[in-house]
Amino acid sequence: MNKTKQYLTWGSLPDALTAAHIAEFLCISRKTVYELFKLDVEHGGIPNFEIGASKRVEKADLEIWIAAQKKKKSSTHAV
C-alpha cells in the first residue's frame, strides 16, 4: 500500500489538528509532537487541548507556535 502525504501545505491542514497531522506537516515523528505537547508553552511546548483522551491543536495556535519558534531561533543568532 502506497501512502501519500496529505498534509504538505498550510491550506491542506484541517482547523483542528492531531499529532499525526502536525508530525506529517513538520516532518517530525508523532513521538516528538507528543513530547512537545507535554512541555509548557513558555518552554517551547505546542499549545493543545483534550477531547477525551485525544489531544488537538487549533491551526491558528500552531501558526503562532511556528512563528514563535522562528523568532526564538533568529534572536539567538542575532549579534
Sequence and secondary structure as in RCSB ss.txt:
>XXXX:A:sequence
MNKTKQYLTWGSLPDALTAAHIAEFLCISRKTVYELFKLDVEHGGIPNFEIGASKRVEKADLEIWIAAQKKKKSS
THAV
>XXXX:A:secstr
        SGGGS SEE HHHHHHHHT  HHHHHHHHHS GGGT    EEETTEEEEEHHHHHHHHHHHHHHHHH
HH  
